[in-house]
Amino acid sequence: MGEDAARGVLQRTLGDRAEEFTLLCLPSDDGLDTYEVEAHRGRVEIRGTSAVALCRGAYEYLKRACHVQVSWTPSTLELPRRLPDFDRQGTTSPHRLRYYLSVCTFGYSTPWWDWPRWEREIDWMALHGLNMPLALGGQELIWQRVFRRFGLDEKEIRAHFSGPAYLPWHRLGNLNGHLGPLPQSWIDDQADLQRRILHRERELGMKPVVPGFSGFVPPGFAKAHPEVTLFSAEAWAGFGPTTFVDPRHPVFFELGRQFLHEYRQEFGPVQHYLCETFAEQRPQFGHEDDLDDLRAIGRATWETLLQGDPDAHWVMQGWPFYFDRAYWRPDRTAALFEAVPEGRLIVVDQATEELEVWREQPTVRQKGWLHGVVHNYGQSTVLQGDLQAFADRAWAATQDPDRGNLLGMAIAPEGIDQNPVVYELLTDVMWSGDRIDMARWIDDYAHSRYGGAPEPIREAWSLLLQSVYGPPGPLSLRYTWRFRPQDQALIPAIDAEKIGRSAHLLAQAAPDMGASPHFERDLIDVVKTWLGAQADQALASSDRCAFFAILADLDRLMAVRPEHRLSTWIAAARAKGRDRQEADLYERNARTLLTTWGGPYLFDYAVREWAGLVADFHGERWRLYFEALDRGAYPSLDAWEARWAASARLPAESPPEDAGRLVAELLARHRSDGAPETNAPVPARHGPLPLEELDGVTGFVVDFNKPQPVCGVAVVPTFGQGCRADYALELSSDGNPWAPVPGPGHSTVRSARFLFAPREIDALRVKIRLHSGSPEQKFSVLVFPAGGA
């Protein structure tokens, strides 16, 4: 069975050349996957302990011996006429479980996928050696049946579900009904798709993780069952509170039991269930000591799983223990998981590059966990990721004597199809027991990705390792131009010089690379990163003419590749509609997710550098902003953004052009050394600054030691903790008392900018009222010298 499934992957990947591979299954004594590869006289023999191990072994041969790579960008694999000889090589993965995807991926990346696209992704998983994919589709059909039995009417149930792009946050219990109601055709189609996905993943011997019951029900449940106590967690991101069933009431168990029974009847047997409790929502029990309540929730969740499946494993993303670590003290985490036996809980510690939860939570270490990397938020398309740190941190965890019950490794990005080098590395790490030498690895990567790596390419990737793929800079690539005007500080955020040199080197190698889709995509991605830095420089220099010229060229550049076009995303969304009304709903979901998102705080969260989005949304929004400034009006763009997101007109998007000619033109036209066009002063940065007590409120003080001419201040919360706050700025001048400065006066998840007439100040203080986030939240301050903002 495993051999046949693996052969199917190779046939879909290699066509008739798959017949040159012999696949043999091996027994596994310790539960760890192993493969062995050797090739002689034009035939390759792969032996492996599972279908996934066989696929990984074949892919290792393809990369190392044939110098080809399977990536998200479709590409024809050009194999040598005779497959090269390859001395026997055997590898055992130190990670029994190799997890892939996050809940959010099903909104930011996959909502419009059909079966051919899912089939290609599952093949990608198998070739990269992943064996534990998240599989969350189709559950709305099951909830529809269960809620009907509990007395809810059809209209109420479908209004409870959000629109397709927002189902991840609905499933997490964060929101209800946003950009719905969900059409019945969508519910039925997704169930059909889920059957095919699970069948293929099981066929390959994977362990799919499917939804379980976490306690969330429609608001109408209270009317149908007044005898049941319902709770509401803290409202999320400006949306209304959702509804949670009392875990002590028998109806909690009955809901969960019926859901699991119906799910298994519809989709077949599974063993791993994702139950997310209070994702980015603090429980609201109303008790001073809530440990008993947390024990009750954990016990009810676990016992419900056992009633539905005696072999069940509870899987949970570890994000809450990072996001709200001020609440999730170790004793609270221990209470939540108290009822779950060791080995039956799997916590995905999904953002270890930001905080290693497993080190702070003894219960997580004891019960069972996966070492994870989140890497990406919102499928943001910026190039970024500290490759050496990713590899070293995962390797160090496997060597740590205090690692506890480490069950494997996880790749849990919010969005995929970006930064392919990161995911190629992480899957290699999953199959390596040794520390990876990144300089050597990156050379091998470039060779397999392009079929060859001449010196300009090797040098370009060396520079990328020192910039976007090295240790993060102070602002972590948060471009200004991609965000709502006045929401980001106007300061260049990347090493434009190294990126510019990388772009020139890749362009120099372009004639030797032919029509390689992988090379073309990487060339476009590096040039757009450099060009985006030029746009930020133009903003910092107040050069509007140059700024809008760069945005126009960015739109042209992104239009070269279909995966970088807004029209590709919108067309996929509209294709899901059975009629015009459904197609319009799906397009509104698609547009809104990338722009305003919904609610007051998440605008621009899923921002992307896409043709059409650059010209039709970002460029137009900046134009309106500057027009308002010129009229002396305060720029308010909310209404325009909402109209754009709700529109169904075709967005303005540049036509595709030849990549080589266009890149050469842009590199010649725009400066590549990263230097500002003027001698404007560069804003000074201070931080990260912790909160302290200031006259009965929290905040912090920045002392300049001597007076400085200043015309603006930006306060930027550190990323990742979900901070929302109100800010007040006060300035001290020549020892005078603190003078307040008019400012935004509203809460924001990003930055607050205060602009004022130039003045000399010797200190500033910021007063902050937190609405959400940790008391440990830290802030950076950007001070704009007079004449430089």
N, C-alpha and C positions, 0 to 999 in steps of 0.2 A: 504493500500500500504506500509506504513512504517513498519507495523508489519510483513508483508511478507518478505520485504527486510532484516529486522533484523534477522528474523528466518533463512534466507538463510545463513547469516554470521555464526550463531550458528551451523547450520548443517554442514557447511564446517569445522568448528573448533572442534566441539564435536561429530560429527557423530550422532548416534541414541540417545545419551544422551540429545540432544537438545530438544527432546520431553518432557523432564521433566521441561521445562521452559514455563511459560505462559507469553505472551507479550501483553500489552494493551497500546494503544496510549492515551495521555492526551492532552488537549488544552493548548496553550501557550498564555498568555495575554501580556507579556512584551518582547517577542522575545528572552528570555533567555532559554536555554535548562535545563530541570529538569528530574531527574529520581528518582524513589522510588523502593526499593528492600525489599522483605521479603520472608522467606522460612519456611515451616512447613510440617511435615510428608512426606519429600522426594520430595516436589514440590516447585519450586521457581517462584514467581510472580514478574515480572518487569513491571513497568509503566513508560512511558517516553513521552516527548513532540515531539520526532522525532525518526526516525530509529536509528540515531547515539546515541541519548540519551538512547534508549533501549539497544543498544550494550554495551555502556559504563556501564550502570547499571549491565548488566549480567557479564561483565568483573570484575567489582568491587566485586561482589559476588564470582566469581571464585578465585580471589586473596585472599580475606580476609577469606572466609569460607572454600575453598577447597585447598588453598595454591598452586595454579598453576599459571603459567605465560605464556603469548603468546609473543614471541620475534622473532627477525629475524632468529635466529637459529631454524630450524624445530625441534619440539619435540612432542612426544605423550603425551597428557594431561591425566594423571592418576587421575580420580576422585574417591572419596569414593563410595563404593557400594550404600550407601544411602546418598543422598545429605543432608548436615547438616542444621539444623534449623538456622534461621538468623532473629533477630529482625528487625522490619521495620526501614529502613534508607533512608532518602531523601537528595538529593544534587542538588543544582542549580549552574551551572557554572556562574561565574561573567563575562565571556568572550563570547560575542555573536558570534564572529568569531574566529575560532581556525585553523590557517593557517599551512600548512605543505609543505616542500620542498623548494628548491631554483632553479634558472635557472641552476646553475652549477651541481646540482644533476643528471641532465639528461645526463651529460658527464661522471662524475666521478663514478656513481653508476649504472644507469639504462640502458645504451645504448644497452645492449645485452639481455634485459629481453624479455621473451615471455608472452603470456596471463596468463598461470598458475602462473608465478611469480608476475605479476601485480595484479592478482586476490587475491593472498595471501597478498600483500601489502595493497590493498584497505580494505580487512578484518581487517588487523592490524590497519589501520587508524580508522575504525569504532569502533573497540573494545576499542581503546584508546581515543575515543571521539573527533576526529578531523573532522571538517566539511567544510574546505576550502582548498582543495588540488590544487597545481599547476599542470596543465595538458597541456603540450606544444607540444606533439607529433603530427605528421600528417600535420603540417602547410606547409611543403615543397610542398605537392601536390597542395595546394591552391595557393601558390606563383607561382608555375609553370604555372597554368592556367592564373593568372593575368598578369604575365610578357609576356606570349605569346600574349595576347590581346594588349599589348603595344609595340609589334613589335620586341621582342627579340627572337632569334632563340634557338632551343632546346639545342644545344651544349653549348651555352653561358650561358643559365640558369643553367644547371646542373653543369657546371664548377664553377659557382658562389657559390653553396652550398659547405660547407666543408665536410670532412669525418664524419661518424656517431659520433665518440667520441668527435668531436669538434663543433657539432651543437650548443651547448649553447652559445659559444662565437661568432659564426656566427650570431645567432639570436639577440645577444646583439649589433651587429654592430661593433664588435671588429676586425673581420678578415673575409676574403673571401677565399674559395677554399682550405683551408689547408687540406692536405692529402685526397683530393677528387680525381676525381669527384664522386658525390654521385650516385650510381646505381639506375636505375628506379625501380628495384625490392625493394630496401630499401624504396623508397618514397611510393610505393603502400602498402607495408606491414605495414609501420608505420601508414598510414591512416586507414587501417583495425583495427589495434590495438587501435588507438585512439577512434574509434567508440565504441568499447567494453568497454574501460576505462570510457568514458563519460557516456555511458548508465548505467553502474554499479554505478558510483558516483551519478548520478541524481536519480537513483532508491533508493539510501540510503538518499536522501534529502540533499546531499552535494552541495556546491556552488563552482564548479570548476572554476579556474582562467585559461583562455585560452589566446592565443596570440592576440594582436592588432597590429596596424600599427604605427611604430615609425619613419618612413621616410627613411629607408635604402633601397637602390636599387643596382642592379649589375652595375659595371663600364660601361658596354656596353649601359646603358640607355642613356648616353650622346650622343652616335652616333645615336641612334634611335630617340632621342628627343633633337636636338640641341637648341631648343627654351627654354628649361628649365634650370634654373641655378641650379648647383649642388655644395654642400659644402663638405669639408672633415674635420672631427674632428681630433684632435691630434692623431697621429698613436699610436697604442697600443702594448706594450710589444715587440717591435722590428719587428712587422708585418707591412705590407704596409697600408696606410690609406684607409678607406672605404668611401663610397659615400652616401651623404644625400641630399634629395630633398629639394629645397627651400620651406619652409612652407607657403610662401605667394603666391605661384603659384597654380592655380586651379588643376594641375595634382596631387599635394599632396592629395587633398581631393578625387579625382577620384580613385587614387590607394587605399587609405584606404577604401573608400566606396565599391569598388569592392571586396576587400579582405574580409571585414566583410560579405558582401552578399553571396559570395561563401562559406565562412566558415560556416555560419549558414545553408545554403542549404545542405552542406555536413554532418555536425556534429550535427545539431539541435540547439535550442535556448540556449543562455548563457547570463549572465549579467555582468560578471567580466572579464576585459581584461587587460592583462599585457602589458604596453607600457613603454619600457625602453629607456630613453633618455640620451645618453652620459655616459654609464657605463664605468668608469675608463678612460674616454676620455674627455679632456677639449674642449669645443666648440671653433672653430676658425672662428670667424665672421669677423675679420679685423677691428672692430670698437672699439673706445676707450670706449664708453658706450654701452654695449651689452644688456641692460635691454629690449629695444624694440624687439631685436631679440629673446630673451627668451620668452617674451610675445607672440610673433608670433608663436613660436614652441608649447608652451603650448596651445594656442588657437586653432591652427590647429589640434593638437592631439585630444583635447577634442571635437571639433566640428565634426571631422571625426568620432569619436565614436558615437556621437549623431545621425549623419546621418545614420549610419548603424544600430543603436539600441537605440531608445529613452530611454530605461531603463538602459543604460550602466553605469558601474562604472569603473573608471580608477584606476588600481592597479599598483603601482611602488615600486620596491625595493629601500630602502633608502640608499643603499650603497654609491652612489656618494657623498652624503652629509657628509659622514664620510671619505671616501677614499680621496677626494679632497676638504676638508672643507676650505682650503685657498681660493679656487675659489667660492664655493657655500656659499657666505655670505647670511644672511637672506633676503636682498633685492632682490638678484638674485633668490632665491627659491620662494619668493613671486611673482616675475614676471612670473616664469614658470607656477605656478599654479593659477594665477589670475583669469582665465576664468572658473575654475572648482568650482561648488557650494559645500558648506559644505555637507558632507555625501555622495558625489559622488566620492570622491578621497580617496583611501586607500594607505597610505605609510607604507610599511613594514620596521619598524626600526629594522633591522635584526641583528645588532651586538651590542646590548646594554651592553653586558659584556665588551666591549672595549670603546664605546662612546655612550652615550644616546643622539642621534640626536634630539629627541623630545624636550629636554630641551634647545637646542641651536637654534631651528628653530620654531618660533612662528606660521608660516603658517602651518607646519606639525601638530602641536597641534590643530590648529583651524579647519583644513579641515577634518582630519580623519587619524588615524594611528593605527598600531598594535605594541605591545611591543614584540620584537623578540630576539632570541638567535641564533647566527650562529654556535658557538661551534667548528665546524670542517672545515678545509680547505683541499681540494683535496682528501677527504676520507683518510687522514692520519690515520694510525691505532694505533698511540700512545694512551695510556690510559691517559686521562686528562679531567679536568672540575671541577671548584669550585662549588660543588653542593649547599652548603648553600647560596653562593652569587647568584647563578641562581634563587633560590627560593625567597630569600629576595628581590632582585631587582624587580622581577615581582610583588610581593605582595606590595611593597612600591609604585610602579607606580599606582596600583589601588586605593591606599589610598591618593595619592597626590592631594590636592585641585586644583593644577595647571595642572592637566593631560590633560585638554582640551577634545577633542573628541576622547577618547580612545575607539576603537571599538573591541578590542580583543587582542589575543596573537598569536605569530608566532614561529614556529620552522623551521629555514631556514638553515640547514647545507649544505655545499658544497657536502658532501658525507655521506651516511648512512651505516648501518651494521658495526658499530664500537661503543664502549662504550655504550652498551645498557642501563646501569644504568642511564645515563644522560637523555635519551629520555623517560624512564619510569618515572623519576622524573618530567620532564617538562610537560608531559601530565597529571600527577597528579596535578601539579600547576595550570593547566588550569581549573581544576574542584574543586579548593579549594578557599574559601574566607578567609581562615585563614593563618597565618604564619606557615610554616612547621618546626617542630622540627626534624633536620636531624638525630640526634642519634637514635631517635625512628623510624623515617622513614626507615633508612637503615636496621634496624633489621627486620622490616616488609617486606622490599624488599627481603632480603636474604631468609626469610622463604618462601615467595611465589615463588621465583625463583628456589629454590632447593627442595621445599616440606618439608623443615625442616632446622633449623639453630643451630646445636650444638655449643658449646662454642668456639672451634677453628675457626669456620667460623665467628662467631660474632666478635671475636678478630681481625681476618684478615681484616674484613671490617672496623672496627674501625681504624686500621692502614692505610688502603687505604684512609679513610676520612682525615687523617692527612698528606697524601702525594699526590698521583696523583689526588685525588678528593677533595683536600683542596685548599687553596689559592696558586696560581701559584708561582713557584720559580723564581729566577732572569732570568733564560734562558728558562723557560717555556717548558721543555722537548724537546729541540732541539738536538736530538742525533747527535753525530759526525759521527758515522760509516755509517749512512744511506745516507749521502750527499757526493757529489763529493769531492774527496780529495783536500785539500787546499781551500775549500770553507767554511769550518766551523772551528771555534776555537777548538783546542783539549783540552776540559775541560769537566769533568763529569757534567751532568746537572740534575740529580735527586737524591733523598734521597735513595740510594741503600740499606741502612740498613733497613729502614722500609719496603721497597718493598721485600727485602729478607725474613724478618720475616713473612710478609703476605704470601709469596710463601710457606714457610715451614708449616705454619698453615693450609693452604688450602690442601697441600699434606697430612698432618696428618689426615684431615677429609675425604680424598678421599675414603677410604674403606667403609665408611658409606653412600656415595652418590650414589653407584651403577653405572649405566651407564647413568646418567643424562647428556644429551647434553649441557644443560645450565651450569652445574657445570664444565664439561670438558672444555668448551670454556673459562670460567672465569679462571680456573686453568692455562690453556695454556697462556692466555693473561697476567696474573700476572707474571708467570715464565719468559715469553719472555721479559717483561719489565725489570725485574731484570737482566736477562742475557744480554740484550742490554746495561744496565749500566756497566756490567762487560767488555763488548767489548770496551766501551769508556775508562774505566780505563786502559785497556791494551794498547790502543793507547796513552793515556797520559803518560804511563810508557815506551813507545817505546818497548813493548814486542810483537813482531810480531808473534811469535810462538803461544802465548796464544790467540792473537787476531784472528788468522785464525782458531784456534781450536774452539773458541766460535762461530764464524760465521757458521762453519760447524754444530755445535750443534743447533744453532738457526734454521737453515734450517730443521734439523730433527724434531725439536719441532713444527714448523709451519705446517709441512706436516701431522700432526695428524688430523687436521680439514680441510674438503674440502673447506670451505670459506676462508682459509688462504693459499691456493695454487695458484700459478701463472697459473698452468695448467687449473684450473677451469675457470678462467677469459678468457684465450685464447680459450679454447674449446667453451665457450659460444659465443665468437666473431666469431669464424670460423663457428659455426652452423648457423649463420645468412646468410652466403653466399650461393647463388644459384649454384655457380660453383667455381672452384679452384681460378680463378682470383679474384672474390669477396671475398672469404675466406681469401686470402692473404692480400687484402686491409684492411679487418677488423682486421686481426691480427696485421698488422702494426700500425693501429690506436690504438689498445689495448696496444701494447708494448711501443709505443712512448709516449702515455699519461702518463705512469707511470715512465718514465725515462727522455728523453730529452725534452719532451712536444712539442717543436717547438719554433722557434724564439731563440734569444740569451740569454734570461733572466730567463725562467721558468723551467729550468732543475731541476729535483728532487722535483718539487713542489708537485706532487701527489705520493710521495714515500710511500711504504707500506712494512710492515714486513711480507712478504709472502715467503713460500717455493718456491724455483726456482728463485725468484727475489733475495733472499739473496745469494744463492750459485752461480747462473749463471751470475748475473749482479753485485751486490755490491762486493761480494768476489773477482770476477775476476778483477773488476776495481781497487780495492785496491792492488791486486797482481801486475798488470801492473804499477801502480803508484810507488810502492816500487822498482820494477825492474828498472824503469827509474831513480829513485834517486840513485840507486846503480851504474848505468852507468855514473852518473854525468850529465844526461840530464834533461832538464826541462820537467816534465810530462805534456803531452798534450793528453787528452783522448777523445776529441770531435769526432774524426773520428771513434774510436772504438765504442763509444756509438751509433753513427749513424748507423754503421753496425749492431750492436746488435738489435737495434729497427727495422731495415728493414728486419731482418732475419726471415725465416719461419721454422727454425729447432726446434726440441723439446728442450726446455731448460733443463739443468741438475737440477733435483729436487729429494729430498730425498723421499724414499718410506714411506708410513704411518706405524707408530708403535703404540704399546699400550701406551696410555697416562700415566697411573699410573707408569708403569715400567720405561718409559723414563724420566719422571719428577724426580723420585727417583734417577735415575742414574745421572742426570744433577745437582741436588741439592747436591749430594755427591761429585761430581767431582770438581765443581767450588766454589770458595769462595763466601760466602753469606753475609759477613758483610760490603761489600762496600769499604773496605780499599784498597788502591793501592798496587800492588805487590812489589813496590820499595819505597824508601824514597825520590822520586823525588819531588822537590818543586812544589807546586800547583800554577797555574797562578792566578794573582791578577786581580780583576774586578773593573772597574771604570765606573760610569754612573748611570742613563741616562744623557747624556751631551747635552745641547742645542747648536745650531750653534751660532757663534759670528763672528765679523769682525777680520780678521788677515791679515794685510798688503794688504788690497784691495781685499781679497778673504774671503770666509766663512770657518769656521773650529772651532777648539777648542784646548785647551792646558791642559795637565795633568802634574802637578808638584808633584814630589815624596818627596820633603822636604830634602831628603838626597840621595846620589848616590846609585844605585842598579845595580847588575849584571843582564843583560837582553839579551836574544837571539831571541826574537820575539814579535810581536805586531799584534793583530787582531782587526779590527774595525767592529762592528756589528750594523747595523741599527735596530731600534726597529721594531718589526714585525707588519704588517697590513696596512702600508701606501704606499706600492708599490714603495719604494725608489730605484732609480737607480742613481749611482754616480761614478765619478772618484776620487780616493784617492791619496794623496801624504803624505808621512811620513817624518818628520824631527826630529832629536834627538839633545839634548843639553847635553854636557859632560863637567863637571867641569867648567862651565861658558863659554865654547867655543861657537862660533856662531852656529846657527842651521845647522846641516849637513843632507842633503837629503839621504834617504835610497832607493835603488832600490826596486820596488814592482810590483804589478800586472799590473798597467798601463791600466786597462780596467774597464768598468763599470759593476756592478753586483747588483743583488737584495738581496744578502745575505751579506757575509762578505768579507773583503779584509785582507789577511794575509801577513805580512812582516817578513821574516826569515833572520837572519844575524849572523855574527860571534859574539860570546859573547863580550859584552862591558859594562862598567859602565856608566850609564846615570842618570842625575838628573831631566830631564823633557823631554816630547815629545810634538809635536804638529802635528795635522792632518789637512791638507787642503783638502777641498771637493768642487767638482763642481757637483751640482745636475742636473740630466737630467730629472727626474720626481720625484714627491713626494712633500710633503708640506714643506715650509720654517720652519714649526714648528717641522720637523723631529728631533728626538733625536738619539743619538748613545751611545753604550757602547764600552769600550776599555778593551781588555784582554791583560795583559802584562805577557810574559812567562819568568820566571827566568832562568838564564843560568843553563843548565843541566836538565831543566824540560819540554822541548818541543820536 
